[in-house]
Amino acid sequence: MTLVVPFDGSELAEAALVRATEFGNVFNEDVLAVSVIPKGNTTYAREHGWIGPDEEFDLELVVSTLHEQVTDLCPSADFRHKVVDRYAPSGSISTRLRKVAREENASMVFLGSENAGHLVSALSSVGPTVATDEDYDVVIVRNRSPTKIAKLKDASPHKTSKSDFYLP
């Protein structure tokens, strides 16, 4: 079984990844961070901090940046990315995330989201759709900086990254 973390590089996604890794250490389960990237969507990439204000969209750079962020926080985590159409709606992104969770036989999905558990949710968020799937349990992480979150690179017994194929 695997603990899956939808990862977009946000503070909440980072917090969810750290929490999943802590759970993974306790339950001896693998952690997989999954990023879904709209191909060629410069505006989306800038909004998510994947590229700078003057940079053009470069898929390899975006993937490398996200992968480096994952391995810097949690070296023991695996990383995978999926690419969707340039202007894919949040429904397409959440469908890809749910598909990966099912393929990996996820026991839990750790979702960094301010609104995934609320009755009213934003239409642009993938959280509510991913959170409603009954194939896995969902842990919603709403706190960006819990007191115990630190880089697991220093605290983890896993000092080397499991996945280095996206690093420059």
Phi, psi and omega in degrees: 000159186224148171260121185253138179232110171298126189232116177245005179089356180289165178300321179291324176294321176298314180298319179296320179296317179296316178298315180299319180295321177297316176298316180301320177296319181289316185265003179056049179240149177287152177243132179235118173268131183237124176249134176249123189241120173288114186297125175077004182272089183299318181299312179300315181296321177292318179300328181268001178075020181280331177224160179283172184297334182252001182274147173274160179293129177223107185304316180298320179295316179298312180298316180298318179298312180295317180297318179296321178298317179297310184288334176292320179285313188220087183302334182279350182282145171272161181225139175217148175233153175233148180245135176239172179302157185309315182246041181297134176288165181301333178297323178292320180295314180293327177298317178297317180297316179296321180297315178297318180300318178290317179299324181273002183053050184299134174273330179212149172242127179260113190246114174277107185204137176281337188233006185297331183260000182278157178292324178252130182228159178290143179293334184273356183272140176273344185306308183301322181291316179295322183289341183272350181293133183267003181283347183208160174280155181236131173251119181263122179256114183252346184263120183292327186221067174302154187298334184264359181279122174219169177298126180284351178303322181275330186266340186275146174289346179270098185270342179250147181290140177282331184233109182243008187287347177259352183287144182293000000 
